[in-house]
Amino acid sequence: MANLAVTSDRVVLPGPALPGPIGGNGHVRTLRERRHRQRRRLQKKGTSAARRVLRRLSGREHRMMTDLNHQISTFVA
């Protein structure tokens, strides 16, 4: 992911240019990689407790990305 957002008038908003919790695309990449490692580890384990945690975590990344996209779209430079 090179840029988090590009406006309709072709202004590129790279990750570091965005304020607040949006931070940069490095933050997003880190969170996605952490969730991927966690899902892989829990799926490999396969216990009932691991399945319970996977159910609890399901959708969390999607909600996070939806919120991040909302913050980017409402950002006014």
All heavy atoms as a GROMACS GRO file, in nm:
protein
  610
    1MET      N    1   0.086  -0.116   0.000
    1MET     CA    2   0.000   0.000   0.000
    1MET      C    3   0.091   0.123   0.000
    1MET      O    4   0.159   0.152   0.098
    1MET     CB    5  -0.089  -0.002   0.125
    1MET     CG    6  -0.187   0.107   0.128
    1MET     SD    7  -0.303   0.108   0.268
    1MET     CE    8  -0.295  -0.048   0.340
    2ALA      N    9   0.096   0.193  -0.110
    2ALA     CA   10   0.186   0.308  -0.122
    2ALA      C   11   0.125   0.432  -0.058
    2ALA      O   12   0.192   0.505   0.014
    2ALA     CB   13   0.216   0.334  -0.268
    3ASN      N   14  -0.002   0.458  -0.085
    3ASN     CA   15  -0.069   0.576  -0.033
    3ASN      C   16  -0.201   0.536   0.031
    3ASN      O   17  -0.272   0.451  -0.021
    3ASN     CB   18  -0.096   0.676  -0.145
    3ASN     CG   19   0.031   0.722  -0.212
    3ASN    OD1   20   0.123   0.767  -0.146
    3ASN    ND2   21   0.038   0.706  -0.342
    4LEU      N   22  -0.233   0.600   0.143
    4LEU     CA   23  -0.359   0.568   0.208
    4LEU      C   24  -0.478   0.629   0.136
    4LEU      O   25  -0.586   0.573   0.138
    4LEU     CB   26  -0.358   0.618   0.353
    4LEU     CG   27  -0.277   0.533   0.450
    4LEU    CD1   28  -0.278   0.596   0.587
    4LEU    CD2   29  -0.331   0.393   0.457
    5ALA      N   30  -0.459   0.746   0.074
    5ALA     CA   31  -0.572   0.811   0.008
    5ALA      C   32  -0.525   0.899  -0.106
    5ALA      O   33  -0.415   0.954  -0.103
    5ALA     CB   34  -0.649   0.895   0.108
    6VAL      N   35  -0.611   0.912  -0.208
    6VAL     CA   36  -0.591   1.006  -0.317
    6VAL      C   37  -0.724   1.076  -0.336
    6VAL      O   38  -0.828   1.012  -0.349
    6VAL     CB   39  -0.548   0.935  -0.447
    6VAL    CG1   40  -0.534   1.034  -0.561
    6VAL    CG2   41  -0.420   0.858  -0.427
    7THR      N   42  -0.724   1.210  -0.336
    7THR     CA   43  -0.849   1.284  -0.349
    7THR      C   44  -0.895   1.286  -0.494
    7THR      O   45  -0.821   1.248  -0.585
    7THR     CB   46  -0.831   1.429  -0.298
    7THR    OG1   47  -0.735   1.494  -0.382
    7THR    CG2   48  -0.786   1.431  -0.154
    8SER      N   49  -1.018   1.334  -0.516
    8SER     CA   50  -1.074   1.337  -0.650
    8SER      C   51  -0.999   1.432  -0.742
    8SER      O   52  -1.002   1.415  -0.864
    8SER     CB   53  -1.222   1.375  -0.644
    8SER     OG   54  -1.235   1.503  -0.585
    9ASP      N   55  -0.931   1.532  -0.685
    9ASP     CA   56  -0.853   1.622  -0.770
    9ASP      C   57  -0.706   1.580  -0.775
    9ASP      O   58  -0.617   1.659  -0.799
    9ASP     CB   59  -0.865   1.768  -0.724
    9ASP     CG   60  -0.829   1.786  -0.578
    9ASP    OD1   61  -0.811   1.685  -0.508
    9ASP    OD2   62  -0.818   1.902  -0.535
   10ARG      N   63  -0.681   1.450  -0.752
   10ARG     CA   64  -0.551   1.384  -0.767
   10ARG      C   65  -0.445   1.433  -0.667
   10ARG      O   66  -0.327   1.428  -0.696
   10ARG     CB   67  -0.500   1.396  -0.909
   10ARG     CG   68  -0.588   1.324  -1.008
   10ARG     CD   69  -0.529   1.330  -1.144
   10ARG     NE   70  -0.620   1.264  -1.236
   10ARG     CZ   71  -0.626   1.291  -1.365
   10ARG    NH1   72  -0.545   1.379  -1.417
   10ARG    NH2   73  -0.711   1.228  -1.440
   11VAL      N   74  -0.488   1.478  -0.551
   11VAL     CA   75  -0.393   1.512  -0.446
   11VAL      C   76  -0.367   1.385  -0.367
   11VAL      O   77  -0.459   1.323  -0.315
   11VAL     CB   78  -0.449   1.622  -0.352
   11VAL    CG1   79  -0.354   1.647  -0.236
   11VAL    CG2   80  -0.472   1.750  -0.431
   12VAL      N   81  -0.240   1.345  -0.361
   12VAL     CA   82  -0.203   1.222  -0.292
   12VAL      C   83  -0.178   1.253  -0.145
   12VAL      O   84  -0.104   1.346  -0.113
   12VAL     CB   85  -0.077   1.159  -0.356
   12VAL    CG1   86  -0.032   1.037  -0.278
   12VAL    CG2   87  -0.104   1.125  -0.500
   13LEU      N   88  -0.242   1.178  -0.057
   13LEU     CA   89  -0.220   1.192   0.086
   13LEU      C   90  -0.143   1.070   0.134
   13LEU      O   91  -0.201   0.966   0.163
   13LEU     CB   92  -0.355   1.200   0.161
   13LEU     CG   93  -0.443   1.318   0.126
   13LEU    CD1   94  -0.578   1.304   0.193
   13LEU    CD2   95  -0.377   1.447   0.166
   14PRO      N   96  -0.010   1.080   0.140
   14PRO     CA   97   0.068   0.964   0.187
   14PRO      C   98   0.043   0.943   0.335
   14PRO      O   99  -0.004   1.033   0.405
   14PRO     CB  100   0.212   1.006   0.160
   14PRO     CG  101   0.208   1.155   0.161
   14PRO     CD  102   0.073   1.194   0.110
   15GLY      N  103   0.073   0.824   0.383
   15GLY     CA  104   0.049   0.790   0.522
   15GLY      C  105   0.097   0.892   0.624
   15GLY      O  106   0.021   0.935   0.708
   16PRO      N  107   0.223   0.936   0.620
   16PRO     CA  108   0.272   1.028   0.722
   16PRO      C  109   0.202   1.164   0.722
   16PRO      O  110   0.207   1.236   0.819
   16PRO     CB  111   0.420   1.044   0.688
   16PRO     CG  112   0.455   0.924   0.610
   16PRO     CD  113   0.330   0.887   0.535
   17ALA      N  114   0.135   1.203   0.611
   17ALA     CA  115   0.070   1.333   0.604
   17ALA      C  116  -0.061   1.336   0.680
   17ALA      O  117  -0.116   1.442   0.703
   17ALA     CB  118   0.047   1.373   0.459
   18LEU      N  119  -0.114   1.221   0.716
   18LEU     CA  120  -0.243   1.217   0.782
   18LEU      C  121  -0.224   1.227   0.934
   18LEU      O  122  -0.136   1.165   0.991
   18LEU     CB  123  -0.316   1.087   0.746
   18LEU     CG  124  -0.346   1.073   0.598
   18LEU    CD1  125  -0.400   0.934   0.569
   18LEU    CD2  126  -0.443   1.177   0.550
   19PRO      N  127  -0.306   1.306   1.000
   19PRO     CA  128  -0.288   1.330   1.143
   19PRO      C  129  -0.355   1.225   1.230
   19PRO      O  130  -0.432   1.142   1.182
   19PRO     CB  131  -0.356   1.465   1.162
   19PRO     CG  132  -0.470   1.459   1.065
   19PRO     CD  133  -0.416   1.385   0.945
   20GLY      N  134  -0.331   1.235   1.358
   20GLY     CA  135  -0.403   1.158   1.459
   20GLY      C  136  -0.378   1.009   1.454
   20GLY      O  137  -0.269   0.964   1.418
   21PRO      N  138  -0.480   0.931   1.490
   21PRO     CA  139  -0.463   0.786   1.500
   21PRO      C  140  -0.442   0.719   1.365
   21PRO      O  141  -0.403   0.604   1.359
   21PRO     CB  142  -0.593   0.738   1.564
   21PRO     CG  143  -0.692   0.842   1.530
   21PRO     CD  144  -0.616   0.972   1.525
   22ILE      N  145  -0.467   0.792   1.257
   22ILE     CA  146  -0.445   0.734   1.125
   22ILE      C  147  -0.297   0.706   1.106
   22ILE      O  148  -0.258   0.602   1.058
   22ILE     CB  149  -0.498   0.828   1.014
   22ILE    CG1  150  -0.647   0.849   1.030
   22ILE    CG2  151  -0.466   0.774   0.877
   22ILE    CD1  152  -0.704   0.956   0.942
   23GLY      N  153  -0.213   0.800   1.151
   23GLY     CA  154  -0.068   0.780   1.147
   23GLY      C  155  -0.015   0.763   1.008
   23GLY      O  156   0.000   0.858   0.935
   24GLY      N  157   0.011   0.643   0.968
   24GLY     CA  158   0.064   0.616   0.835
   24GLY      C  159   0.030   0.475   0.795
   24GLY      O  160  -0.027   0.398   0.872
   25ASN      N  161   0.066   0.439   0.674
   25ASN     CA  162   0.031   0.305   0.628
   25ASN      C  163   0.116   0.199   0.698
   25ASN      O  164   0.082   0.082   0.698
   25ASN     CB  165   0.039   0.294   0.476
   25ASN     CG  166   0.179   0.320   0.424
   25ASN    OD1  167   0.270   0.353   0.500
   25ASN    ND2  168   0.195   0.307   0.295
   26GLY      N  169   0.227   0.238   0.761
   26GLY     CA  170   0.306   0.142   0.838
   26GLY      C  171   0.226   0.089   0.956
   26GLY      O  172   0.234  -0.029   0.989
   27HIS      N  173   0.148   0.176   1.018
   27HIS     CA  174   0.063   0.136   1.130
   27HIS      C  175  -0.041   0.034   1.084
   27HIS      O  176  -0.063  -0.068   1.149
   27HIS     CB  177  -0.005   0.260   1.188
   27HIS     CG  178  -0.105   0.232   1.294
   27HIS    ND1  179  -0.070   0.185   1.418
   27HIS    CD2  180  -0.240   0.243   1.295
   27HIS    CE1  181  -0.180   0.169   1.492
   27HIS    NE2  182  -0.283   0.203   1.418
   28VAL      N  183  -0.103   0.060   0.971
   28VAL     CA  184  -0.205  -0.030   0.916
   28VAL      C  185  -0.142  -0.164   0.882
   28VAL      O  186  -0.194  -0.270   0.917
   28VAL     CB  187  -0.271   0.032   0.792
   28VAL    CG1  188  -0.364  -0.068   0.726
   28VAL    CG2  189  -0.344   0.158   0.829
   29ARG      N  190  -0.026  -0.161   0.817
   29ARG     CA  191   0.042  -0.284   0.778
   29ARG      C  192   0.079  -0.367   0.901
   29ARG      O  193   0.061  -0.489   0.903
   29ARG     CB  194   0.167  -0.251   0.697
   29ARG     CG  195   0.234  -0.374   0.641
   29ARG     CD  196   0.349  -0.338   0.548
   29ARG     NE  197   0.298  -0.275   0.428
   29ARG     CZ  198   0.335  -0.154   0.385
   29ARG    NH1  199   0.424  -0.085   0.451
   29ARG    NH2  200   0.284  -0.104   0.275
   30THR      N  201   0.127  -0.300   1.006
   30THR     CA  202   0.164  -0.370   1.129
   30THR      C  203   0.044  -0.439   1.191
   30THR      O  204   0.052  -0.555   1.232
   30THR     CB  205   0.226  -0.272   1.230
   30THR    OG1  206   0.338  -0.209   1.170
   30THR    CG2  207   0.267  -0.342   1.357
   31LEU      N  208  -0.068  -0.369   1.199
   31LEU     CA  209  -0.188  -0.429   1.258
   31LEU      C  210  -0.238  -0.548   1.178
   31LEU      O  211  -0.275  -0.651   1.233
   31LEU     CB  212  -0.300  -0.324   1.269
   31LEU     CG  213  -0.280  -0.218   1.375
   31LEU    CD1  214  -0.390  -0.114   1.366
   31LEU    CD2  215  -0.277  -0.280   1.514
   32ARG      N  216  -0.236  -0.535   1.045
   32ARG     CA  217  -0.283  -0.646   0.960
   32ARG      C  218  -0.192  -0.767   0.972
   32ARG      O  219  -0.239  -0.881   0.977
   32ARG     CB  220  -0.294  -0.600   0.815
   32ARG     CG  221  -0.408  -0.503   0.794
   32ARG     CD  222  -0.417  -0.461   0.650
   32ARG     NE  223  -0.446  -0.575   0.567
   32ARG     CZ  224  -0.561  -0.594   0.504
   32ARG    NH1  225  -0.657  -0.507   0.514
   32ARG    NH2  226  -0.580  -0.700   0.431
   33GLU      N  227  -0.061  -0.744   0.978
   33GLU     CA  228   0.033  -0.855   0.992
   33GLU      C  229   0.016  -0.924   1.128
   33GLU      O  230   0.023  -1.046   1.138
   33GLU     CB  231   0.177  -0.806   0.976
   33GLU     CG  232   0.213  -0.772   0.833
   33GLU     CD  233   0.348  -0.704   0.820
   33GLU    OE1  234   0.413  -0.680   0.924
   33GLU    OE2  235   0.387  -0.676   0.705
   34ARG      N  236  -0.006  -0.844   1.233
   34ARG     CA  237  -0.025  -0.902   1.366
   34ARG      C  238  -0.150  -0.989   1.370
   34ARG      O  239  -0.149  -1.100   1.422
   34ARG     CB  240  -0.038  -0.790   1.469
   34ARG     CG  241  -0.048  -0.842   1.612
   34ARG     CD  242  -0.074  -0.732   1.713
   34ARG     NE  243   0.015  -0.619   1.695
   34ARG     CZ  244  -0.015  -0.496   1.736
   34ARG    NH1  245  -0.129  -0.471   1.796
   34ARG    NH2  246   0.070  -0.398   1.718
   35ARG      N  247  -0.260  -0.942   1.311
   35ARG     CA  248  -0.383  -1.022   1.307
   35ARG      C  249  -0.363  -1.150   1.226
   35ARG      O  250  -0.415  -1.255   1.261
   35ARG     CB  251  -0.498  -0.941   1.246
   35ARG     CG  252  -0.542  -0.827   1.331
   35ARG     CD  253  -0.634  -0.873   1.442
   35ARG     NE  254  -0.670  -0.759   1.522
   35ARG     CZ  255  -0.638  -0.748   1.651
   35ARG    NH1  256  -0.576  -0.845   1.712
   35ARG    NH2  257  -0.672  -0.642   1.719
   36HIS      N  258  -0.288  -1.140   1.116
   36HIS     CA  259  -0.263  -1.257   1.032
   36HIS      C  260  -0.186  -1.364   1.110
   36HIS      O  261  -0.221  -1.482   1.108
   36HIS     CB  262  -0.185  -1.216   0.907
   36HIS     CG  263  -0.148  -1.330   0.819
   36HIS    ND1  264  -0.241  -1.401   0.747
   36HIS    CD2  265  -0.029  -1.389   0.795
   36HIS    CE1  266  -0.180  -1.497   0.681
   36HIS    NE2  267  -0.051  -1.491   0.709
   37ARG      N  268  -0.080  -1.321   1.181
   37ARG     CA  269  -0.001  -1.416   1.261
   37ARG      C  270  -0.088  -1.478   1.370
   37ARG      O  271  -0.080  -1.599   1.397
   37ARG     CB  272   0.119  -1.345   1.324
   37ARG     CG  273   0.232  -1.318   1.230
   37ARG     CD  274   0.358  -1.276   1.304
   37ARG     NE  275   0.337  -1.170   1.400
   37ARG     CZ  276   0.349  -1.039   1.374
   37ARG    NH1  277   0.383  -1.000   1.253
   37ARG    NH2  278   0.329  -0.949   1.468
   38GLN      N  279  -0.173  -1.398   1.433
   38GLN     CA  280  -0.258  -1.448   1.541
   38GLN      C  281  -0.358  -1.551   1.487
   38GLN      O  282  -0.377  -1.657   1.547
   38GLN     CB  283  -0.332  -1.331   1.606
   38GLN     CG  284  -0.412  -1.368   1.727
   38GLN     CD  285  -0.479  -1.246   1.789
   38GLN    OE1  286  -0.502  -1.146   1.722
   38GLN    NE2  287  -0.509  -1.254   1.916
   39ARG      N  288  -0.422  -1.520   1.374
   39ARG     CA  289  -0.517  -1.616   1.315
   39ARG      C  290  -0.448  -1.745   1.277
   39ARG      O  291  -0.499  -1.854   1.303
   39ARG     CB  292  -0.582  -1.555   1.190
   39ARG     CG  293  -0.698  -1.464   1.219
   39ARG     CD  294  -0.779  -1.435   1.094
   39ARG     NE  295  -0.697  -1.398   0.980
   39ARG     CZ  296  -0.659  -1.274   0.951
   39ARG    NH1  297  -0.695  -1.175   1.029
   39ARG    NH2  298  -0.585  -1.249   0.845
   40ARG      N  299  -0.330  -1.734   1.215
   40ARG     CA  300  -0.255  -1.853   1.174
   40ARG      C  301  -0.221  -1.940   1.294
   40ARG      O  302  -0.237  -2.062   1.292
   40ARG     CB  303  -0.129  -1.810   1.100
   40ARG     CG  304  -0.053  -1.924   1.038
   40ARG     CD  305   0.062  -1.875   0.954
   40ARG     NE  306   0.146  -1.786   1.033
   40ARG     CZ  307   0.234  -1.700   0.981
   40ARG    NH1  308   0.247  -1.692   0.852
   40ARG    NH2  309   0.307  -1.624   1.058
   41ARG      N  310  -0.174  -1.877   1.403
   41ARG     CA  311  -0.136  -1.952   1.523
   41ARG      C  312  -0.258  -2.022   1.585
   41ARG      O  313  -0.252  -2.139   1.622
   41ARG     CB  314  -0.073  -1.855   1.624
   41ARG     CG  315  -0.016  -1.922   1.745
   41ARG     CD  316   0.043  -1.821   1.843
   41ARG     NE  317  -0.062  -1.745   1.908
   41ARG     CZ  318  -0.078  -1.613   1.898
   41ARG    NH1  319   0.003  -1.541   1.825
   41ARG    NH2  320  -0.177  -1.553   1.961
   42LEU      N  321  -0.371  -1.950   1.593
   42LEU     CA  322  -0.490  -2.009   1.654
   42LEU      C  323  -0.550  -2.119   1.566
   42LEU      O  324  -0.598  -2.221   1.618
   42LEU     CB  325  -0.594  -1.900   1.680
   42LEU     CG  326  -0.560  -1.802   1.791
   42LEU    CD1  327  -0.654  -1.683   1.789
   42LEU    CD2  328  -0.562  -1.871   1.927
   43GLN      N  329  -0.547  -2.102   1.435
   43GLN     CA  330  -0.601  -2.205   1.347
   43GLN      C  331  -0.515  -2.330   1.352
   43GLN      O  332  -0.566  -2.442   1.344
   43GLN     CB  333  -0.609  -2.152   1.204
   43GLN     CG  334  -0.722  -2.053   1.184
   43GLN     CD  335  -0.719  -1.988   1.048
   43GLN    OE1  336  -0.626  -2.008   0.970
   43GLN    NE2  337  -0.820  -1.906   1.021
   44LYS      N  338  -0.384  -2.314   1.368
   44LYS     CA  339  -0.295  -2.430   1.377
   44LYS      C  340  -0.322  -2.506   1.506
   44LYS      O  341  -0.319  -2.629   1.508
   44LYS     CB  342  -0.150  -2.384   1.374
   44LYS     CG  343  -0.050  -2.500   1.371
   44LYS     CD  344   0.092  -2.452   1.388
   44LYS     CE  345   0.148  -2.396   1.261
   44LYS     NZ  346   0.293  -2.368   1.271
   45LYS      N  347  -0.350  -2.433   1.615
   45LYS     CA  348  -0.373  -2.497   1.744
   45LYS      C  349  -0.501  -2.581   1.741
   45LYS      O  350  -0.501  -2.696   1.782
   45LYS     CB  351  -0.381  -2.392   1.854
   45LYS     CG  352  -0.394  -2.452   1.993
   45LYS     CD  353  -0.357  -2.352   2.096
   45LYS     CE  354  -0.234  -2.403   2.164
   45LYS     NZ  355  -0.178  -2.326   2.266
   46GLY      N  356  -0.611  -2.524   1.692
   46GLY     CA  357  -0.732  -2.601   1.668
   46GLY      C  358  -0.812  -2.641   1.790
   46GLY      O  359  -0.908  -2.718   1.777
   47THR      N  360  -0.779  -2.593   1.908
   47THR     CA  361  -0.855  -2.631   2.028
   47THR      C  362  -0.987  -2.554   2.031
   47THR      O  363  -1.008  -2.458   1.956
   47THR     CB  364  -0.775  -2.599   2.156
   47THR    OG1  365  -0.754  -2.458   2.161
   47THR    CG2  366  -0.643  -2.673   2.158
   48SER      N  367  -1.075  -2.596   2.120
   48SER     CA  368  -1.204  -2.527   2.130
   48SER      C  369  -1.185  -2.384   2.178
   48SER      O  370  -1.255  -2.293   2.135
   48SER     CB  371  -1.298  -2.602   2.223
   48SER     OG  372  -1.244  -2.611   2.353
   49ALA      N  373  -1.087  -2.362   2.269
   49ALA     CA  374  -1.060  -2.225   2.315
   49ALA      C  375  -1.007  -2.139   2.200
   49ALA      O  376  -1.043  -2.022   2.188
   49ALA     CB  377  -0.960  -2.227   2.430
   50ALA      N  378  -0.923  -2.198   2.114
   50ALA     CA  379  -0.871  -2.124   2.000
   50ALA      C  380  -0.983  -2.089   1.904
   50ALA      O  381  -0.988  -1.976   1.851
   50ALA     CB  382  -0.764  -2.206   1.929
   51ARG      N  383  -1.075  -2.182   1.881
   51ARG     CA  384  -1.188  -2.153   1.793
   51ARG      C  385  -1.277  -2.044   1.852
   51ARG      O  386  -1.329  -1.959   1.779
   51ARG     CB  387  -1.269  -2.279   1.766
   51ARG     CG  388  -1.200  -2.375   1.671
   51ARG     CD  389  -1.292  -2.484   1.623
   51ARG     NE  390  -1.344  -2.566   1.731
   51ARG     CZ  391  -1.284  -2.673   1.781
   51ARG    NH1  392  -1.169  -2.712   1.731
   51ARG    NH2  393  -1.338  -2.742   1.878
   52ARG      N  394  -1.291  -2.045   1.984
   52ARG     CA  395  -1.371  -1.942   2.052
   52ARG      C  396  -1.307  -1.804   2.032
   52ARG      O  397  -1.375  -1.706   2.002
   52ARG     CB  398  -1.383  -1.977   2.200
   52ARG     CG  399  -1.479  -1.892   2.276
   52ARG     CD  400  -1.510  -1.949   2.415
   52ARG     NE  401  -1.392  -1.984   2.491
   52ARG     CZ  402  -1.363  -2.109   2.533
   52ARG    NH1  403  -1.443  -2.210   2.504
   52ARG    NH2  404  -1.254  -2.132   2.603
   53VAL      N  405  -1.176  -1.797   2.044
   53VAL     CA  406  -1.105  -1.670   2.025
   53VAL      C  407  -1.116  -1.625   1.879
   53VAL      O  408  -1.136  -1.506   1.850
   53VAL     CB  409  -0.957  -1.681   2.067
   53VAL    CG1  410  -0.879  -1.558   2.030
   53VAL    CG2  411  -0.947  -1.707   2.216
   54LEU      N  412  -1.105  -1.719   1.785
   54LEU     CA  413  -1.118  -1.684   1.644
   54LEU      C  414  -1.256  -1.627   1.614
   54LEU      O  415  -1.269  -1.532   1.537
   54LEU     CB  416  -1.092  -1.808   1.556
   54LEU     CG  417  -0.946  -1.845   1.539
   54LEU    CD1  418  -0.933  -1.983   1.479
   54LEU    CD2  419  -0.876  -1.742   1.454
   55ARG      N  420  -1.360  -1.685   1.675
   55ARG     CA  421  -1.494  -1.630   1.657
   55ARG      C  422  -1.503  -1.489   1.711
   55ARG      O  423  -1.563  -1.400   1.650
   55ARG     CB  424  -1.598  -1.719   1.726
   55ARG     CG  425  -1.657  -1.825   1.638
   55ARG     CD  426  -1.783  -1.885   1.696
   55ARG     NE  427  -1.764  -1.939   1.830
   55ARG     CZ  428  -1.719  -2.061   1.858
   55ARG    NH1  429  -1.687  -2.142   1.759
   55ARG    NH2  430  -1.705  -2.102   1.981
   56ARG      N  431  -1.441  -1.466   1.827
   56ARG     CA  432  -1.444  -1.334   1.890
   56ARG      C  433  -1.369  -1.232   1.803
   56ARG      O  434  -1.411  -1.116   1.791
   56ARG     CB  435  -1.382  -1.342   2.029
   56ARG     CG  436  -1.385  -1.212   2.106
   56ARG     CD  437  -1.340  -1.231   2.249
   56ARG     NE  438  -1.213  -1.298   2.263
   56ARG     CZ  439  -1.094  -1.236   2.268
   56ARG    NH1  440  -1.089  -1.106   2.262
   56ARG    NH2  441  -0.984  -1.305   2.282
   57LEU      N  442  -1.260  -1.276   1.742
   57LEU     CA  443  -1.179  -1.185   1.662
   57LEU      C  444  -1.235  -1.163   1.522
   57LEU      O  445  -1.194  -1.069   1.453
   57LEU     CB  446  -1.036  -1.238   1.650
   57LEU     CG  447  -0.955  -1.243   1.777
   57LEU    CD1  448  -0.819  -1.304   1.750
   57LEU    CD2  449  -0.940  -1.105   1.837
   58SER      N  450  -1.326  -1.250   1.478
   58SER     CA  451  -1.375  -1.240   1.341
   58SER      C  452  -1.444  -1.105   1.321
   58SER      O  453  -1.523  -1.060   1.403
   58SER     CB  454  -1.472  -1.353   1.310
   58SER     OG  455  -1.589  -1.338   1.385
   59GLY      N  456  -1.410  -1.042   1.217
   59GLY     CA  457  -1.470  -0.913   1.184
   59GLY      C  458  -1.397  -0.794   1.246
   59GLY      O  459  -1.422  -0.681   1.206
   60ARG      N  460  -1.306  -0.817   1.341
   60ARG     CA  461  -1.239  -0.705   1.406
   60ARG      C  462  -1.153  -0.627   1.306
   60ARG      O  463  -1.155  -0.504   1.304
   60ARG     CB  464  -1.153  -0.753   1.522
   60ARG     CG  465  -1.085  -0.641   1.595
   60ARG     CD  466  -1.002  -0.690   1.710
   60ARG     NE  467  -1.086  -0.731   1.820
   60ARG     CZ  468  -1.039  -0.768   1.939
   60ARG    NH1  469  -0.909  -0.769   1.961
   60ARG    NH2  470  -1.120  -0.803   2.035
   61GLU      N  471  -1.078  -0.700   1.221
   61GLU     CA  472  -0.994  -0.631   1.122
   61GLU      C  473  -1.081  -0.556   1.023
   61GLU      O  474  -1.050  -0.443   0.984
   61GLU     CB  475  -0.905  -0.730   1.049
   61GLU     CG  476  -0.813  -0.665   0.950
   61GLU     CD  477  -0.721  -0.763   0.881
   61GLU    OE1  478  -0.690  -0.869   0.938
   61GLU    OE2  479  -0.680  -0.733   0.769
   62HIS      N  480  -1.192  -0.615   0.983
   62HIS     CA  481  -1.282  -0.549   0.889
   62HIS      C  482  -1.337  -0.420   0.949
   62HIS      O  483  -1.342  -0.316   0.882
   62HIS     CB  484  -1.397  -0.643   0.851
   62HIS     CG  485  -1.492  -0.583   0.754
   62HIS    ND1  486  -1.608  -0.523   0.792
   62HIS    CD2  487  -1.486  -0.570   0.619
   62HIS    CE1  488  -1.672  -0.477   0.686
   62HIS    NE2  489  -1.599  -0.505   0.580
   63ARG      N  490  -1.379  -0.425   1.075
   63ARG     CA  491  -1.431  -0.305   1.141
   63ARG      C  492  -1.322  -0.199   1.153
   63ARG      O  493  -1.348  -0.080   1.134
   63ARG     CB  494  -1.487  -0.339   1.279
   63ARG     CG  495  -1.619  -0.416   1.274
   63ARG     CD  496  -1.683  -0.427   1.410
   63ARG     NE  497  -1.597  -0.489   1.510
   63ARG     CZ  498  -1.588  -0.620   1.532
   63ARG    NH1  499  -1.659  -0.703   1.458
   63ARG    NH2  500  -1.510  -0.668   1.626
   64MET      N  501  -1.199  -0.242   1.184
   64MET     CA  502  -1.089  -0.148   1.196
   64MET      C  503  -1.063  -0.078   1.063
   64MET      O  504  -1.047   0.044   1.057
   64MET     CB  505  -0.962  -0.218   1.242
   64MET     CG  506  -0.844  -0.125   1.256
   64MET     SD  507  -0.685  -0.208   1.266
   64MET     CE  508  -0.668  -0.271   1.100
   65MET      N  509  -1.060  -0.154   0.954
   65MET     CA  510  -1.034  -0.096   0.823
   65MET      C  511  -1.149  -0.006   0.778
   65MET      O  512  -1.126   0.098   0.717
   65MET     CB  513  -1.008  -0.205   0.720
   65MET     CG  514  -0.881  -0.285   0.744
   65MET     SD  515  -0.733  -0.184   0.763
   65MET     CE  516  -0.725  -0.107   0.604
   66THR      N  517  -1.271  -0.043   0.810
   66THR     CA  518  -1.386   0.041   0.777
   66THR      C  519  -1.376   0.174   0.849
   66THR      O  520  -1.399   0.281   0.791
   66THR     CB  521  -1.517  -0.030   0.815
   66THR    OG1  522  -1.524  -0.154   0.744
   66THR    CG2  523  -1.637   0.055   0.780
   67ASP      N  524  -1.340   0.170   0.977
   67ASP     CA  525  -1.325   0.293   1.055
   67ASP      C  526  -1.210   0.377   1.000
   67ASP      O  527  -1.222   0.500   0.988
   67ASP     CB  528  -1.301   0.261   1.202
   67ASP     CG  529  -1.285   0.386   1.286
   67ASP    OD1  530  -1.376   0.472   1.282
   67ASP    OD2  531  -1.181   0.398   1.354
   68LEU      N  532  -1.099   0.315   0.965
   68LEU     CA  533  -0.985   0.387   0.911
   68LEU      C  534  -1.022   0.455   0.780
   68LEU      O  535  -0.989   0.572   0.757
   68LEU     CB  536  -0.868   0.292   0.890
   68LEU     CG  537  -0.740   0.357   0.841
   68LEU    CD1  538  -0.681   0.444   0.951
   68LEU    CD2  539  -0.641   0.250   0.800
   69ASN      N  540  -1.093   0.384   0.693
   69ASN     CA  541  -1.136   0.443   0.566
   69ASN      C  542  -1.230   0.560   0.591
   69ASN      O  543  -1.225   0.661   0.520
   69ASN     CB  544  -1.204   0.339   0.478
   69ASN     CG  545  -1.106   0.239   0.422
   69ASN    OD1  546  -0.988   0.268   0.410
   69ASN    ND2  547  -1.154   0.121   0.390
   70HIS      N  548  -1.316   0.550   0.692
   70HIS     CA  549  -1.405   0.661   0.728
   70HIS      C  550  -1.324   0.781   0.773
   70HIS      O  551  -1.350   0.895   0.734
   70HIS     CB  552  -1.501   0.616   0.838
   70HIS     CG  553  -1.579   0.728   0.897
   70HIS    ND1  554  -1.679   0.793   0.829
   70HIS    CD2  555  -1.570   0.791   1.017
   70HIS    CE1  556  -1.728   0.890   0.905
   70HIS    NE2  557  -1.662   0.890   1.020
   71GLN      N  558  -1.222   0.757   0.859
   71GLN     CA  559  -1.139   0.868   0.906
   71GLN      C  560  -1.066   0.935   0.791
   71GLN      O  561  -1.057   1.058   0.786
   71GLN     CB  562  -1.036   0.817   1.007
   71GLN     CG  563  -1.096   0.772   1.138
   71GLN     CD  564  -0.991   0.714   1.230
   71GLN    OE1  565  -0.878   0.761   1.232
   71GLN    NE2  566  -1.027   0.613   1.305
   72ILE      N  567  -1.017   0.857   0.697
   72ILE     CA  568  -0.945   0.912   0.581
   72ILE      C  569  -1.040   0.993   0.494
   72ILE      O  570  -1.007   1.103   0.448
   72ILE     CB  571  -0.877   0.801   0.500
   72ILE    CG1  572  -0.764   0.739   0.583
   72ILE    CG2  573  -0.825   0.853   0.367
   72ILE    CD1  574  -0.710   0.612   0.524
   73SER      N  575  -1.160   0.939   0.470
   73SER     CA  576  -1.254   1.007   0.380
   73SER      C  577  -1.307   1.136   0.439
   73SER      O  578  -1.343   1.228   0.365
   73SER     CB  579  -1.370   0.915   0.344
   73SER     OG  580  -1.451   0.892   0.459
   74THR      N  581  -1.311   1.147   0.571
   74THR     CA  582  -1.362   1.270   0.633
   74THR      C  583  -1.251   1.367   0.668
   74THR      O  584  -1.276   1.474   0.721
   74THR     CB  585  -1.444   1.240   0.759
   74THR    OG1  586  -1.363   1.167   0.851
   74THR    CG2  587  -1.569   1.161   0.725
   75PHE      N  588  -1.125   1.328   0.641
   75PHE     CA  589  -1.011   1.414   0.669
   75PHE      C  590  -1.011   1.534   0.575
   75PHE      O  591  -1.025   1.519   0.455
   75PHE     CB  592  -0.880   1.335   0.653
   75PHE     CG  593  -0.758   1.420   0.662
   75PHE    CD1  594  -0.718   1.474   0.784
   75PHE    CD2  595  -0.681   1.448   0.550
   75PHE    CE1  596  -0.605   1.552   0.794
   75PHE    CE2  597  -0.568   1.525   0.559
   75PHE     CZ  598  -0.530   1.578   0.681
   76VAL      N  599  -0.999   1.653   0.632
   76VAL     CA  600  -0.993   1.775   0.551
   76VAL      C  601  -0.855   1.837   0.572
   76VAL      O  602  -0.819   1.871   0.685
   76VAL     CB  603  -1.103   1.875   0.592
   76VAL    CG1  604  -1.091   2.003   0.511
   76VAL    CG2  605  -1.238   1.812   0.578
   77ALA      N  606  -0.778   1.848   0.464
   77ALA     CA  607  -0.642   1.901   0.476
   77ALA      C  608  -0.643   2.050   0.499
   77ALA      O  609  -0.726   2.124   0.466
   77ALA     CB  610  -0.562   1.869   0.351
   0.00000   0.00000   0.00000
